[in-house]
Structure formats: C-alpha cells, structure tokens
Amino acid sequence: MAKPRAHDPALLSFSYFFPTGQTDHVWSDEAAAATPPLDRGVFLEMARAAEETGFDSLFIADTWSGHQREAERAGHQSPKYLAPYLAMALFAVTEHLRVITTMHTSHHRPAHVARAGATLDAFSGGRWGWNVVTGFGDAEARLFGETGLAGHDDRYAAAAEFVEVVKRFWTEDEPIDHRGRFHTAQGRMKAPRPVQRPTPLLVSAGASPAGMAFAAEHCDQLVVAGNTIDKIQAVDQRLDDLLGAAPTRREVTTAPFAIVIVREGEGEAEAEYERLTETLNVEATQELAADILGGIESIREAFAGQDPREAAKAWGSGRGILKLLGTAEQVTEQLVELKKETATQNLLVNFPLWNPGEVRSFRSVLDHCREAGIWLPPSERSFSW
C-alpha cells in the first residue's frame, strides 16, 4: 500500500537523475567512454543499486528529436528510452523506489497521459510521479506533424488546461465534458485509477515567470537550476511570493539539480571534475546547448551576454547547476548548508561517471546525513516523496 505523500521539513530526500545517455550535464567524451552501455541489464542494476543505497526516487528526463547527430554519435544524452515504458521495467525489479517520468503536454492528448500515468501508479502501488514538460523545440514538434512549438506562455497556458483535464480523468467517477481553449475531452476513462491521492506527484522544471506560475498552481515539486545558494534562495523567494501567505496555500517543494562526485582523498573529486571538463565534446555541446539555451527561457537568461560558444561550454560542463564535490564528509557539509539556507526538500543527484558502484558509494554520504539529522532511510519514514 502506498505511503501518504508528505514530508518532514527537517529532512532531505534524494532523487537519482537516471542515465538517459552515456552522459548528462557534463558532456565529456571521457565520461561517455567510461560509463556502461545502456541496455536492459544496466538499467535494472542501476535501479536496484539506487534502491539499496537509499534513494527515494529516480527521475527520468526525456526528449523526442534525434536531430543532434554529433551528440548521438558520442553518446551524449543518447539513446533515450521512452520514459514511461522504461519506468514499468524499473518498477518490476524494485519494491519501494519511486520513479518520476517525463511526459509532454504539447504533443499528446490528456487522455494519453491520464491512462499511462494511472497504469504506472496502479502497477507500482503508488510509486509514480509525472515530470510535466511543455515541449522541447521545433524539431520535436515537427515529429508530430506540427509546424513548430507554440509560443512560450501559450505552452504553459495549454499545459495548465491539460493538467486539469488529466486530474479530472483521475479523480471524477462520472464522465467528464471538457470544452476548453486548447483541449476537448468527453467521457470516462477506463480503470485503473492512480493509487496516490488526490493525484500522483506532479513535478515541473520551469523557472520563467510563466513556468513558475504554472508550478505554483498545478505541481507539487519544482526542479531548480542554480549553481549557488544565493540563486536557489532567489527561486525559493519567487515561488514563495507566488504561493502567497494564505493559511490554505498550496505546498510546492523545491528540488535543485546537483552534480555529485564523492572520493576518499582530499581534492580527488574536484580534480576528477576538472579533468572531465577538459574532455568536453565541443561539437556535441554546441548542438545540445543550442536547443537548451535557445528554447528554455530561464537557462537562456542565465547565460545572457556570453559568447554563444562560451555559454555552450559553460552549460555543457554543468557550470549552471550545483556541484557537490569532495569526500563524503565534505559533501555532507555542503548538503547541511543547502538544507539550512534554502527551502530545498529534494535533491536531484547526477553522477557524471555513473555506474552501479558509483551509485552505491553515495550511501556513505547518506549515512553522514543521517548523523547530521537531515536524512532518514525511506523504509524508516511513514511518508513518501
């Protein structure tokens, strides 16, 4: 039976940013060569390793277009297995681990996502979450027979209506009759329904004004890109202002991205990160960053005024997000500070040199976090997420 969705403000939870490509966030050829090939065996072993280590959840990012040919050849953010299908396999070999999957609102209909999500949540016993994404560029839109992606704010307006229709399919027993600006849907969806109540966890990563407003109104968790405590605090404040001070206000927790390298010796993790950035695949990085810097408003603003090539290299080395580098004790100190100084409830962990052993080695950090009073194993909590 699913645990109730709640959280203890004093504790951190941890999501593992599941590999959908040989590299994510640091597009280093050395990292791509050192990581395992993506196949059934490694996917299942990685999920088991994350559960054994104490991660609360996996986060599976997803995009559709394969137009970044150099990135694909080098294994950077490629291949990407379709997130909800991959999640079903991971649920089958785990017992407690949650899985958050990306599903788009721009190219699908609400009934598609409602039924897929209900199936995932029911099959897993209430362990599924939805990363709500509005779309990722014109190349992706054209795969679905569209001329291009709609305007930024219109995408979020359409997504808001999309989510409302999905929630109605999940929660209303009588047939619905929705005739809106962007979507039309009539009828009653076939069972099963989601196990989680009132709905599965909804996550968004939009940090633009429209994206933040969407998360504040419709989601349970906001993924944050920021490379300093100050930048994460600024997002916390913007979100707090949107949510307001009313006693009945919605609760939306925050989840920063972080690149994590933990090593036993002093300075070893920092040296490893710098070595990886020296083998950045510049052509692949420029391809991927052209999409990211051109299509995601908040990221584009973060690198405004920089030479495009330098901005691409900065994003491709993960310089736009948190770096937690050092010994287990040093990484824990950084996590304690993050918890103390920000509203962070969940951390989205990316290992540049990922493999099952690297995931399991993170347990040393979690043990120190437990001693510091900011983490408990999921099995010892009365709540999820």
Secondary structure, 3 states (H helix, E strand, C coil): CCCCECCCCCCCEEEEECCCCCECCCCEHHHHHHCCCCCHHHHHHHHHHHHHHCCCEEEECCCCCCCCHHHHHHCECCCCCCHHHHHHHHHHCCCCCEEEEEEECCCCCHHHHHHHHHHHHHHHCCCEEEEEECCCCHHHHHHCCCCCCCCHHHHHHHHHHHHHHHHHHHHCCCCEEEECCCCEEEECCCCCCCCCCCCCEEEECCCCHHHHHHHHHHCCEEEECCCCHHHHHHHHHHHHHHHCCCCCCCCCEEEEEEEEEECCCCCHHHHHHHHHHHCECHHHHHHHHHHHHHHCHHHHHHCCCCCHHHHHHHHHCCCCCEEEEECHHHHHHHHHHHHHHCCECEEEEECCCCCHHHHHHCHHHHHHHHHCCCCCCHHHCCCEC
